[in-house]
Amino acid sequence: MSDIDWDGDRQAGIKMLRLLEQYKIDVPVLIYTGRFDPERGIDRRIFAATTAPVELVHYVIDLMRRARLRSL
């Protein structure tokens, strides 16, 4: 999970996605931020992006269910 605007760096989330790519780490990413602007970059790893804490919880639960189903 990433805040796309972490620690004042407006590109922090995008940089994290590039590092995941560089190290060939293929995981779904949730973006939680005060404002999400798809114009700043979309990556295939982004499972969801939200500005609402309740939505974030639902996305986490969804990913956990999907992971559980894959392991059955």
Backbone bond lengths (Angstrom), bond angles and torsions (degrees), N, CA, C in turn:
res aa  C-N    CA-C-N  psi(-1)  N-CA   C-N-CA  omega(-1)  CA-C   N-CA-C  phi
1 M - - - 1.432 - - 1.519 106.55 -
2 S 1.312 115.42 141.69 1.456 118.96 -178.75 1.516 110.50 -139.49
3 D 1.304 115.65 142.92 1.450 120.56 164.64 1.522 103.80 -89.90
4 I 1.296 116.81 118.29 1.460 120.66 -173.12 1.532 112.08 -62.61
5 D 1.336 116.63 -19.38 1.466 122.76 -176.96 1.526 110.63 -115.75
6 W 1.322 118.54 44.39 1.455 122.90 -170.74 1.525 113.11 -70.38
7 D 1.318 116.04 135.03 1.466 124.21 173.42 1.526 113.27 53.47
8 G 1.329 116.61 37.16 1.455 120.62 177.31 1.513 114.81 79.81
9 D 1.313 117.70 -3.95 1.465 121.32 178.56 1.523 108.23 -92.16
10 R 1.303 117.21 106.75 1.464 122.22 -176.17 1.527 112.77 -64.39
11 Q 1.299 118.30 -14.07 1.465 121.57 179.79 1.530 112.90 -111.34
12 A 1.332 117.46 11.50 1.473 120.70 -175.03 1.519 112.49 -56.86
13 G 1.308 117.52 -46.80 1.460 120.33 179.87 1.513 112.47 -63.80
14 I 1.323 116.27 -40.95 1.464 121.05 178.92 1.534 109.75 -65.45
15 K 1.322 116.89 -41.49 1.471 120.44 177.38 1.525 110.88 -61.63
16 M 1.354 116.13 -39.42 1.454 119.60 178.51 1.533 110.05 -62.48
17 L 1.326 117.06 -42.47 1.465 120.37 178.17 1.526 111.23 -60.04
18 R 1.313 116.72 -39.83 1.474 120.78 179.37 1.530 110.60 -65.99
19 L 1.343 117.03 -38.21 1.465 120.06 177.49 1.525 111.17 -65.79
20 L 1.336 116.40 -41.14 1.462 119.53 176.08 1.528 110.18 -58.19
21 E 1.313 115.46 -42.73 1.466 120.54 178.88 1.529 110.60 -64.34
22 Q 1.311 116.30 -46.10 1.465 121.59 -178.35 1.531 111.24 -58.47
23 Y 1.337 116.36 -41.31 1.456 120.10 -178.12 1.532 113.32 -93.47
24 K 1.340 115.20 9.90 1.469 121.92 176.91 1.534 112.37 55.79
25 I 1.326 115.18 42.47 1.463 122.01 176.32 1.524 106.66 -98.18
26 D 1.327 115.90 112.48 1.459 120.55 -175.22 1.526 110.02 -107.11
27 V 1.315 115.62 90.82 1.464 122.04 179.16 1.528 108.57 -130.86
28 P 1.342 116.97 151.48 1.467 118.58 174.93 1.528 109.75 -71.43
29 V 1.306 116.10 144.86 1.462 121.49 -177.48 1.520 109.26 -118.71
30 L 1.329 115.74 134.50 1.455 122.12 172.33 1.520 107.86 -104.32
31 I 1.306 116.24 131.49 1.461 120.75 177.72 1.524 107.98 -105.49
32 Y 1.320 115.92 123.75 1.464 122.23 176.96 1.517 107.07 -122.41
33 T 1.308 116.25 118.15 1.453 119.94 -174.31 1.521 110.54 -152.25
34 G 1.294 116.00 163.89 1.458 120.76 177.23 1.513 112.36 -67.95
35 R 1.307 115.79 -28.86 1.463 121.09 176.28 1.521 107.97 -154.48
36 F 1.299 116.00 132.82 1.461 120.89 -179.39 1.508 108.74 -111.43
37 D 1.301 115.77 122.50 1.464 121.77 179.83 1.521 108.74 -117.22
38 P 1.331 118.22 102.18 1.468 120.63 -178.47 1.527 112.93 -58.99
39 E 1.319 117.43 -19.65 1.462 121.08 178.31 1.534 111.42 -64.15
40 R 1.344 116.47 -22.26 1.466 120.46 -179.11 1.517 112.33 -79.81
41 G 1.306 116.74 -6.86 1.451 118.75 176.53 1.511 113.17 134.58
42 I 1.290 115.28 132.11 1.462 122.33 175.53 1.522 106.17 -121.26
43 D 1.296 115.36 140.89 1.459 121.29 -179.25 1.515 107.79 -128.07
44 R 1.314 117.14 148.71 1.463 120.84 -178.30 1.525 111.92 -61.34
45 R 1.311 118.48 -22.01 1.454 121.96 -179.39 1.526 112.98 -76.56
46 I 1.321 117.59 -17.00 1.459 120.18 -177.46 1.522 109.04 -71.24
47 F 1.318 115.10 107.96 1.455 121.84 177.87 1.525 109.76 -75.45
48 A 1.330 115.89 -41.65 1.457 120.94 -179.75 1.518 109.64 -162.02
49 A 1.323 114.60 157.91 1.458 121.41 175.02 1.521 107.27 -135.32
50 T 1.311 116.37 138.66 1.463 120.13 -178.82 1.523 110.88 -150.35
51 T 1.310 113.63 159.18 1.462 121.12 173.12 1.533 110.04 -111.56
52 A 1.336 116.79 -1.97 1.464 121.65 -174.95 1.533 111.51 -108.85
53 P 1.329 118.03 125.92 1.466 120.65 179.57 1.533 113.46 -57.30
54 V 1.323 117.61 -38.44 1.466 120.66 -179.49 1.530 110.36 -63.39
55 E 1.317 117.15 -42.68 1.468 120.43 177.24 1.525 110.56 -62.29
56 L 1.318 116.67 -40.45 1.455 120.96 179.75 1.528 110.62 -57.64
57 V 1.324 116.14 -45.69 1.469 120.60 179.02 1.525 110.25 -60.55
58 H 1.318 117.09 -43.06 1.461 120.48 179.27 1.530 111.60 -63.15
59 Y 1.321 116.83 -40.00 1.467 119.81 178.10 1.528 111.41 -65.01
60 V 1.327 116.71 -39.78 1.464 120.42 178.25 1.528 109.77 -62.70
61 I 1.318 116.67 -45.31 1.466 120.56 178.18 1.520 110.55 -61.01
62 D 1.313 117.14 -42.77 1.469 121.47 178.72 1.529 110.60 -59.16
63 L 1.319 117.25 -46.79 1.467 120.56 179.86 1.529 111.15 -64.12
64 M 1.329 116.98 -38.20 1.465 119.97 178.53 1.530 110.72 -64.48
65 R 1.318 116.83 -41.23 1.467 120.59 177.64 1.526 111.03 -63.14
66 R 1.318 116.24 -44.07 1.467 119.99 179.12 1.526 111.23 -61.50
67 A 1.323 116.17 -41.82 1.474 120.15 178.94 1.529 110.09 -64.53
68 R 1.306 116.49 -40.12 1.467 120.39 179.50 1.526 110.29 -64.66
69 L 1.327 118.06 -42.99 1.457 121.48 179.96 1.529 111.59 -62.89
70 R 1.325 116.34 -36.60 1.481 120.02 179.20 1.525 111.45 -67.74
71 S 1.333 115.63 -28.53 1.472 118.29 -176.67 1.530 112.71 -85.39
72 L 1.323 117.89 -8.46 1.479 120.47 -179.57 1.506 112.22 -77.14
